Amino acid sequence: MNEAFFTVHRDLPREGPGEAADVLWALDVARTPEASRILDAGCGPGADTVALAEARGVADILALDLQEHFIEETRRRTARFGPRVRAEASSYINISGEFDLIWSAGAVYFHGIANVLEAWGPHLTPGGAVAFSEPAWMLDPPSDAARAFWGGEYEPKSLAGVEAEIHAAGWGILGQRWIVDEPWAAYYGPMSARLDQLEDSDPDAELQAAIKETRDEISKWQAARDEIAYSLFVVRRP
Ligand SMILES: C[S@@+](CC[C@H](N)C(=O)[O-])C[C@H]1O[C@@H](n2cnc3c(N)ncnc32)[C@H](O)[C@@H]1O
């Protein structure tokens, strides 16, 4: 990813679709206790780290991301929670310690479900769970508009396909729900506003190309917004 990509993806409240309601749902399904340890794996700019800290008022929360600037933003947004919320620039693959919940929005597909669950399994407390979101087709077969959105860059699986992958890794599914429409607007709305602002302020050719590419992505999402989805899973190893 080039510098123009990161210029577009800066100062946004979140870096993928999602809402605080998704976090609350997962905490409920996983029965994560009030006094718990939670990992936000691939936290981006920390929107869900804040939601986790608000929902579990005495939990210790660790937020990890590879991008230093996201970690700085997460630290800024979570400073009000004090030392119980920490953010570190580090990979979520080589973690230490134990967690009651590992939450990961839109970040597992970088490494693949089986690899990530294998890495995280030993770091869950007894009864601990993983909650993660993954691109998936809502309709089978998907519409041409939905196919055009994903554009071959990342080919989502069917819901059954993702479920099969989770089961093949030896995990059980405690709950599933779709992340569709509004949570995507929570991602693309602020991004549209940022594109308007950048377009007028910086003529750099690479940046203008990245702006156009992102506008195309948003138009394609709008054309199939009731069908472009991530599936959120709460999973546990029996
Ligand atoms: C699509 S963004 C989602 C960010 C955030 N969860 C959100 O919803 O706003 C995915 C994030 O995963 C991070 N990431 C990818 N691989 C990672 C790894 N091995 N360790 C930590 N973070 C990683 C990326 O840097 C990126 O910030």
The ligand as an ORCA input file, in Angstrom:
! r2SCAN-3c Opt
* xyz 0 1
  C      -9.507     -3.162      7.756
  S      -8.560     -2.562      9.104
  C      -9.730     -2.638     10.442
  C      -9.304     -1.807     11.615
  C     -10.270     -1.777     12.812
  N     -10.500     -3.090     13.382
  C     -11.572     -1.135     12.438
  O     -12.579     -1.843     12.265
  O     -11.596      0.096     12.307
  C      -7.479     -3.926      9.457
  C      -6.331     -3.590     10.405
  O      -5.621     -4.789     10.722
  C      -4.263     -4.442     10.903
  N      -3.447     -5.674     10.821
  C      -3.282     -6.526      9.781
  N      -2.465     -7.542     10.119
  C      -2.105     -7.340     11.416
  C      -1.268     -8.036     12.353
  N      -0.625     -9.160     12.014
  N      -1.142     -7.533     13.590
  C      -1.769     -6.395     13.954
  N      -2.576     -5.677     13.107
  C      -2.729     -6.142     11.860
  C      -3.998     -3.429      9.798
  O      -2.865     -2.639     10.075
  C      -5.309     -2.628      9.825
  O      -5.212     -1.496     10.669
*
